[in-house]
Each structure stands twice: as structure tokens, then as C-alpha cells.
Amino acid sequence: MSDGSRLNAMSYGTTTIGRLEEPGEVFPRLSSGTRVELCTWHPPAELAGELPEGYELQVACCTLEGGTRYFRFVGEVDSFMRVARAGGLAVLLHEKRISPEDATRYRVMFQLYDWLRSRGLRLERTFTAALDLVLRRRSRDSPFDRDILPEMLGFDAQGKGTRWSVDKLLDEGRASTTDIGMVNPSQDEVIAHGLMVAAQRNPLHVEAERVSRLVRSAHAPRAGGSCASCLRPSATIDRRAHPGL
């Protein structure tokens, strides 16, 4: 579709598809030739009374080889969420006919969310360092919640074992990188290999028709990562059951 073209979007306004000038700022380290477009949503006239004049919502679309598309916000996450939730609330008011009381509840929730963000409860962890895995004291639901690792991390397929701590995860990751001859691995790589060891202890057994979808999800671009290098060992699929992988 050519730059500047306009798509009809039923009663939900229009979307302009254009070229993203600096795709590397949204999808860092993209391989050359990867198509990235800027999608701009313009609300319909019916929502004009609920939104600021000139309102628009922008997302970037990365199209990988094979046609798989991934979308990501443009700019700062806080700014994007403020714009997106205003549009979402306007659609709710128009389409669902929610009551003024419910609309007020949504607005109060938005304000509470902003307040929590200002108190330091961030959504910006990249999980590439040990500190990203640790829960700060004010974020813990109980004195026993010290990290964000899964409750069964380190258990085997029979449910036997001891839950790994962050230190144990890093120890296993370092041992794994040493076994394959890696020299001076980054903490990101150590964490990834530790998670891979844990996944190998308790592999995920899935139906054949779900395998390709899981693999595509594992390759989805991350904030601060690339489309080609963002595979993370969140699960190990039993290759004996799926020899074609």
C-alpha cells in the first residue's frame, strides 16, 4: 500500500498508512530491508466531543519475512498510554453507551494508574539484568515474594525439585554458557541460558498445531531488542514429538 493511503475502518474512523522515518528507534537493530510502516488512527466525527481537537493515535508495524506483523507504540510509553486510553474511553462511551458513573470510574482508574507510575512502579523492565528479576520491597504482596520468577522454576516434569532463586538461575546460566564455550557472557545471556536450563528440565508438551504459533510468538520483537535476536527460552518444545522443527 502506498504511503499516505487511507483505509476505511467501518464506524471506527480511518487509518493512514505511511512510512516510518526512523524505524530503528522503535524496532532497534532491525535487519536491512525489513518493512516498517507508521499507522495513524483518526477517530470518526462521532467521537469529536470526547477527544481533543486533532487527536490521533500512532503505532508502528513491522512486517517480517513470511508476512507476520508486529505492532509497537511510537514514542514514550507513558505518552502513548495516555493517548490510547483517551481514545479507548471515547469508543466505549460511543459504542457501549456506558453510564456517566462508569465513565468517571474509568477516569479515576487512569489517575490512580498515573499516581502509581509516579511512585516508581515502572513497566520498563527489560529482564536483561538481575535487578529486573527482583521485587522491590514496596512491590511485594508478602515478605516471601522476593522476585518475579515462576513458582515452579527449577522443578522437573514430575513436579519435583526446589524453586530456583535469582542467584540459582544465574548460577545455572553461567554453567550453561561455560559448557558451550561462551567467553564473558552478558547478564542478559546468562539469564536466557538459565531459563533455557529450567525449560529443559520441564519441557512444554503441546499439540502439533500449536507449535508454529508458539515459535512465532517467541520471535516477536521486544522493546530494546531485534526481530532476529529476541528469542527467549520461555519454553522448550519436545523435538521428539515435533521432528520437523
Residue, then its C-alpha position, 0 to 999 in steps of 0.5 A: m500500500s502506498d504511503g499516505s493511503r487511507l483505509n476505511a475502518m467501518s464506524y471506527g474512523t480511518t487509518t493512514i498508512g505511511r512510512l516510518e522515518e526512523p524505524g530503528e528507534v522503535f524496532p532497534r537493530l532491525s535487519s536491512g530491508t525489513r518493512v516498517e510502516l507508521c499507522t495513524w488512527h483518526p477517530p470518526a466525527e462521532l467521537a469529536g466531543e470526547l477527544p481533543e481537537g486533532y487527536e490521533l493515535q500512532v503505532a508502528c508495524c513491522t512486517l517480517e519475512g513470511g508476512t507476520r506483523y508486529f505492532r509497537f507504540v511510537g514514542e514514550v510509553d507513558s505518552f502513548m498510554r495516555v493517548a490510547r486510553a483517551g481514545g479507548l474511553a471515547v469508543l466505549l462511551h460511543e459504542k457501549r453507551i456506558s453510564p456517566e458513573d462508569a465513565t468517571r470510574y474509568r477516569v479515576m482508574f487512569q489517575l490512580y494508574d498515573w499516581l502509581r507510575s509516579r511512585g516508581l512502579r515502572l513497566e520498563r523492565t527489560f529482564t536483561a539484568a538481575l535487578d529486573l528479576v527482583l521485587r522491590r520491597r514496596s512491590r511485594d504482596s508478602p515478605f516471601d515474594r522476593d522476585i518475579l520468577p515462576e513458582m515452579l522454576g527449577f522443578d522437573a516434569q514430575g513436579k519435583g525439585t526446589r524453586w530456583s532463586v535469582d542467584k540459582l538461575l544465574d548460577e545455572g546460566r553461567a554453567s550453561t554458557t561455560d559448557i558451550g564455550m561462551v567467553n564473558p557472557s552478558q547478564d542478559e545471556v546468562i539469564a536466557h541460558g538459565l531459563m533455557v536450563a529450567a525449560q529443559r528440565n520441564p519441557l512444554h508438551v503441546e499439540a502439533e498445531r500449536v507449535s508454529r504459533l508458539v515459535r512465532s510468538a517467541h520471535a516477536p520483537r521486544a522493546g530494546g531488542s531485534c526481530a532476529s535476536c529476541l528469542r527467549p527460552s520461555a519454553t522448550i518444545d519436545r523435538r521428539a514429538h515435533p521432528g520437523l522443527 
